[in-house]
Amino acid sequence: MTEAASDEDKIISLLARMPMLKMFEKEQLRQVLAYTKIRRYDLGDTIIEEGQSDQTLFFLITGNVYVVKNGVNIGEFSNTGDIFGEMSIIDGSVRSASIVAGGKSLCMSISASFFENAGNEQQTLMCQNILFRAISQILAERLRAMNADNIVLRKEIESLKSGR
């Protein structure tokens, strides 16, 4: 087995662990991989730049990345399958934050245009399914987190109002 084939097998094994890709067989994952780019980043590399205009979706395979808004670290992604870059795909706006590698990181990137023209009808539907599942999962997780934060903040405001 060549080194490239071995690397591809390792990446497919990692992709198979992603929640939204678990339903796919290895051959289907090979097809997905054929339409994406695997990108390697080192500590401090900018993956997405705030204010930039592009529509690329990223899946974190290994490593960790930081979300930076106006120069302030506001979050981190460190789990295989974490997705970032989806907001510009949803609304077509410029990037609302930067994403910076927190160390050696491996990501899979997919251009939004690919989801409209992925080849034959079956491939296009498969890719659109991945996109919609990914975005739905992200929105649900973030809404739950924001709701929990909102409750904490409301309690803090009430406590400050009552002078406790």
Protein Blocks (a to p, Z undefined) as FASTA:
>chain_A
ZZklmmmmmmmmmmmmpmklmmpcfklmmmmmmmmccddddehiafbdghiacddddddf
bdcddddeehiafbdcfbehiaehklmmmnopacfbdcddfbdcddddddfklmmmnopf
klmmmmmmmmmmmmmmmmmmmmmmmmmmmmmmmmmmmmmmnoZZ
